Structure formats: C-alpha cells, structure tokens
Amino acid sequence: MPRSCLEFLGGRGPAAAEVVRHARILVQAADLVTRAGRHKDPEQTVLAARDRYMADAVGELLQAPSTKIVVWAHNGHITKRRHGGAVSPLGQHLRARYGDAYDALGLLFGKGAFRARRVWPGPWPGAGARAVVSNPIGSARPAAVEAQLATANPGDHLVDLRAAAAASATVQQWRNGPHVMRGFGALVPRWTYQLNLSPTALAKEYDGLVYVAVSTCSRPLSVAYRWRSRHKHTGTPGQQ
C-alpha cells in the first residue's frame, strides 16, 4: 500500500487505523519472506528484520503512556544483546527505546521436558524437521548456569541481576563473568540436543533470571477447540 494511502487512512478514525495496522503487518510479512538469510550486512538479513518487527509490534501495544506489558519469547529474543555481536535481538531494540523500563528476564529450568521439532544431524536427504514432539531432558551439567542456580536454591526462584550490582565481590565475579547455559528453540538436533550449551554474559544480556526447577510441556489445543474458538461470535451456521 503506497505511503500516501497509509497517511490518508491514518486520520480517518479507529476503523481506518485498524486497516492501516493490518496493511503494515502484511508489508512486514512480505518483507520477511523475500529477505535473504545471509547478507554482508547482518542487519539486512531476515533474522534481523524479524526482531525489529517484533519490537515494532510491542511498541504498538505500548502507545498509551500507562500501558504495561509482559513479552514471552525465547531467551535469544529477550536478551539485551546477543553474545558474540550477532544481529540485534528484540530485547536490544526494546532497551534502546525504553531504557531501564525494559526488564530482560531469562527463563531457565532444571529438568523436565519441552516441545520442539527434532532434526536429524547431517546434510543428507530427509534430514529436515519432523513433527513437534516432547523432548525430555535431565539436570544440566555442573558448568551450566542452570546447575549453579539449582545448587544455590533447588526450588523455583528469581535472581535479580540489577540488584546484584551492589553485592559482594564474589557475586560480582559470577554476575559479570563468562558462563554457559542451555538454550532450545523450535528445532533441536535429535540425540545431541541434551548436550547443547551456549556462551553467555549474564549481566550484559539479562536484568534477571527466572529459574523453574521442573519444566512441563505445553499441551496443544485440539483441532475442534481451535475451530470453535475461531468461529465463536461469528454467526457461523450451526453454532449455538
């Protein structure tokens, strides 16, 4: 949609503003599906654009000064900066826009299970992602942040990394030093996902850590439930 049309509709009341919002989302979606995964400028890649658009979506919800919001996403999006200088994540954009009003809380767990698609390791044909399944996992290795948190407090708890800035020298060393932590996304390698560890600098990347002792899988809604929810209040024939 041309910019002149967006500007025209923008001043035509709530209904027109909603049209503009949906048009903007469509433009962003078209941009994402046409961007390359690699580029000489990492900020021009599809992954970089995705996080910028995620930040824009949060910004739309925060237009009213009194609005507060909780954003739940992968730690790789929530973080204030990606380790190693990778593309700017959602959290980095939010910190730049809202300063300390944005609290980046990393979510970690001790053991349990999570849902993700498994992929076969290797480049051979058929190695692509399979269906979303439950992936069980035991306690983290001693070097991981999760294991350290479990040793200090085996129950569910919150670590305030901001407040820890005034703590003892020992705490400062732990807060600012290099660490490794587990991280699982939408895709995990079959068999070896339990060995996955990523480097992290806690105080630079998060304002706090939420530790859950036992993780349980999400439970997918049934097809019938999703259909009923989608057609509720729409006057679909046959609905009561």
C-alpha positions in Angstrom: 0.0 0.0 0.0 1.5 3.4 -1.0 2.6 5.7 1.8 0.1 8.3 0.7 -2.7 5.9 1.2 -1.5 5.0 4.7 -1.2 8.6 5.6 -4.7 9.3 4.2 -6.3 6.4 6.2 -4.3 7.2 9.3 -6.5 10.2 10.1 -9.9 8.6 9.2 -10.9 7.2 12.6 -10.4 3.9 14.5 -11.6 1.6 11.7 -9.3 3.1 9.2 -6.4 3.0 11.7 -7.0 -0.8 12.1 -6.9 -1.1 8.3 -3.5 0.6 8.3 -2.2 -1.6 11.1 -3.2 -4.8 9.2 -1.7 -3.4 6.0 1.6 -2.7 7.8 1.7 -6.3 9.1 1.2 -7.6 5.6 4.0 -5.4 4.3 6.3 -6.7 7.0 5.3 -10.3 6.3 6.1 -9.8 2.6 9.4 -8.3 3.5 10.4 -11.2 5.7 9.6 -13.9 3.1 11.7 -12.1 0.5 14.8 -11.3 2.6 17.9 -13.4 2.5 19.2 -15.5 5.4 22.7 -14.2 4.8 24.0 -10.8 3.8 27.2 -8.8 4.0 25.4 -6.5 6.4 23.8 -8.9 9.1 21.2 -6.3 9.9 19.7 -6.8 6.4 19.0 -10.5 7.0 15.6 -11.9 7.7 16.5 -12.7 11.3 17.4 -9.1 12.0 14.3 -7.8 10.4 12.1 -10.3 12.3 13.3 -8.9 15.6 12.9 -5.3 14.5 9.3 -6.1 13.6 8.7 -7.9 16.8 9.8 -4.7 18.7 7.5 -2.6 16.5 4.6 -4.9 17.5 5.4 -4.4 21.1 5.7 -0.6 20.5 2.1 -0.5 19.1 0.8 -2.1 22.3 2.7 0.5 24.4 1.4 3.6 22.7 -0.7 4.6 25.8 1.7 6.0 28.5 0.2 3.9 31.3 0.4 0.6 29.4 2.4 -2.2 30.9 3.1 -5.5 29.0 4.8 -8.8 29.5 6.5 -10.3 26.5 7.2 -14.1 26.5 9.7 -15.2 23.9 12.9 -17.3 23.5 15.8 -16.1 25.6 17.6 -15.3 22.3 14.9 -12.7 21.6 14.5 -11.4 25.2 18.2 -10.8 25.7 19.5 -7.2 25.7 22.3 -8.2 23.4 23.3 -11.4 21.6 26.6 -13.0 22.7 29.3 -12.5 20.1 27.8 -9.4 18.4 25.2 -11.2 16.3 22.2 -9.3 14.9 20.3 -7.1 17.3 17.6 -9.1 19.1 14.1 -7.9 20.2 15.4 -7.1 23.7 18.1 -4.8 22.4 15.6 -2.8 20.4 13.3 -2.5 23.4 16.2 -1.4 25.7 17.2 1.2 23.2 13.6 2.5 23.0 12.5 2.3 26.7 15.7 2.2 28.7 15.6 0.6 32.1 11.8 0.4 31.8 12.5 -2.8 29.9 13.4 -5.7 32.2 15.0 -8.6 30.3 14.3 -11.8 32.3 16.0 -15.0 31.1 13.9 -18.2 31.7 15.8 -21.3 32.7 14.8 -24.7 34.0 16.4 -27.6 35.8 15.0 -30.7 34.2 11.7 -32.0 32.7 10.7 -31.7 29.0 9.9 -29.2 26.3 8.2 -29.3 22.9 10.2 -28.8 19.7 10.7 -30.3 16.3 13.6 -32.7 16.1 16.0 -32.7 13.1 18.4 -35.5 12.1 22.0 -34.4 12.3 23.8 -34.3 8.9 23.1 -32.9 5.4 21.7 -36.0 3.8 18.2 -36.0 2.2 15.3 -36.4 4.7 17.2 -34.7 7.5 14.6 -31.9 7.8 12.4 -31.2 10.8 9.8 -33.7 11.9 6.6 -33.2 13.9 6.6 -31.2 17.1 7.3 -33.7 20.0 8.1 -33.8 23.7 11.8 -33.7 24.3 12.8 -35.0 27.8 15.9 -33.7 29.5 17.7 -34.2 32.8 19.6 -31.9 35.0 22.2 -29.6 33.5 25.9 -30.3 33.6 27.8 -28.7 36.5 29.3 -25.9 34.4 25.9 -24.6 33.2 24.2 -21.7 34.9 21.1 -23.9 35.4 23.2 -26.3 37.6 24.7 -23.4 39.6 21.2 -22.0 40.3 19.9 -25.4 41.3 22.8 -25.8 43.7 22.1 -22.5 45.3 18.3 -23.0 45.5 16.7 -26.2 44.1 13.2 -24.6 44.1 11.7 -22.1 41.7 13.2 -18.7 42.2 14.2 -15.3 40.7 17.7 -13.8 40.6 17.7 -10.0 40.3 20.9 -9.2 38.4 20.3 -5.5 38.7 20.2 -5.5 42.5 23.2 -7.8 42.5 25.3 -4.9 41.2 25.7 -3.8 44.8 26.6 -7.3 46.1 29.9 -8.7 47.2 32.9 -9.1 45.0 32.2 -12.9 44.7 28.7 -12.2 43.4 30.1 -9.6 41.0 32.5 -12.0 39.6 29.7 -14.5 39.0 27.4 -11.9 37.6 29.9 -10.4 35.2 32.0 -13.5 34.3 31.6 -15.8 31.3 29.2 -18.7 31.6 27.3 -21.3 29.5 23.6 -22.0 29.6 21.2 -24.3 27.8 19.0 -23.0 25.0 16.4 -24.8 22.9 14.4 -23.3 20.1 11.8 -24.5 17.7 14.3 -27.0 16.2 16.6 -29.3 18.2 19.1 -31.9 16.9 18.0 -35.5 17.6 20.0 -37.2 20.4 22.5 -34.4 20.9 20.2 -31.6 22.0 20.8 -32.5 25.6 24.4 -31.6 25.2 23.7 -28.1 23.8 25.4 -25.2 25.7 25.7 -21.6 24.6 28.1 -18.9 26.0 26.5 -16.0 27.9 27.5 -12.9 29.9 24.6 -12.7 32.3 24.7 -9.1 33.5 25.2 -7.8 29.9 22.4 -9.9 28.5 19.7 -10.0 31.2 18.4 -8.0 34.1 17.2 -11.1 36.0 16.9 -14.9 35.7 13.8 -16.9 36.4 14.6 -20.5 37.4 11.9 -23.2 37.2 13.0 -26.5 38.8 10.8 -28.7 36.6 9.6 -27.8 33.1 6.5 -29.4 31.7 5.5 -29.4 28.1 2.8 -27.2 26.6 -0.4 -29.0 25.6 -1.6 -28.4 22.1 -5.3 -27.5 21.7 -7.4 -29.9 19.8 -8.5 -29.1 16.3 -12.1 -28.9 17.4 -11.3 -26.4 20.2 -9.3 -24.2 17.8 -12.2 -24.3 15.3 -14.8 -23.4 17.9 -12.6 -20.5 19.2 -12.1 -19.2 15.7 -15.8 -19.2 14.8 -17.1 -18.0 18.2 -19.3 -14.9 17.8 -19.0 -15.0 14.0 -22.5 -16.4 13.3 -21.2 -19.5 11.7 -24.2 -21.7 10.6 -24.8 -24.5 13.1 -23.3 -22.6 16.0 -25.5 -22.2 19.1 
